[in-house]
Amino acid sequence: MIMKISLGPLLYYWSREATFNFYDSMAATAVDVVYLGEAVCSRRHELRLSDWLDIAKRLRSAGKEVVLSTQVLLESGAEVGTMHKITGNGDFLVEANDMGAVQCLAGKVPFVAGPHLNIYNLPTLKWMAGLGATRWVMPLEMKRSDLAVIQQDLPAGLQTEVFSYGRMPLAFSARCFTARHRNLPKDDCRFSCLDHPDGLMLNTREHEEFLVLNGTQTQSARVYNLVDALDDMHGLDVDVVRLSPQSRDMAEVIAVFDAARKHSLTPKDALARLQPLMPDRGCNGYWHGQPGLDQVVADSLTPEVCAP
């Protein structure tokens, strides 16, 4: 059975018009599953929950499976209230990104266990499946060999999804680093994230790209890319590969992954096609059990050393 392609939740802050236009364009792509909602910061008010639901209905009409994602780090009663509205929407599947959302969903409706729930072993995964999870998203830093062990005894009916393209969301904080960059407090950030549609690059003193600041979220500077591992994932019975939205060329990125999963492109050709579409250099180290920023050549498992 061919693996599905999912589009993860939008991690950046875009204007209302840009967001609606983006998802209208996604309706015409080969993506199978679309995750919607604000997962990073509740101060991002360009779209309300009602707007996300409108987009969800439009995408469902276009034949897409739609999942609503909850916020990862909750800090206020208002954020908890929004989480309750999402988990109780009664129409769309929900991706739970913290244990509060899991508690709201457990034993009531099926849900997706998001990548930030720290599911690293089979007993935890079986427990989550017992609560009602029908799909889980592998933690970003889990290596291929660990996934292989879990897949051998995966609970019946549980699907596996692997983050396979995009800047990796590494950490969340109560502080807003994008606002701090402009010497602004978090509560008066002036919506600084709008000026950085793919995040704000952070360089080391040696001028090497290090991390990307995205409000309260810290991302990898390099772009995680497992397009050349799709056959390997298929052999492990992975059900869904997740691509993270970027502001440019997203439809083209999806087309490359679609061609690769259908073997219309070889892994080598798919990598080459993606190079000009990526906002930064690629990496795949975590999948191979190496440092995350490494780009490992699959045939030799030798990291490529990239000049700063």
Secondary structure, DSSP 8 states (H G I E B T S, - for coil): ---EEEE----S---HHHHHHHHHHHTTSS--EEEES--S-TT--SS-HHHHHHHHHHHHHTT-EEEEE--SS--SHHHHHHHHHHHT-SSSEEEE-SHHHHHHHTTTS-EEE-TTS---SHHHHHHHHHHTEEEEE--TT--HHHHHHHHTT--TT-EEEEEEEEEEEEEE-SS-HHHHHTT--GGG-TTGGGG-TT-EEEE-TT--EEEEEETTEEEEEEEEE-GGGHHHHHHTT--EEEE---SSSHHHHHHHHHHHHTTSS-HHHHHHHHGGGSSS-EE-GGGGTS-TT-EEETTTTEEE----
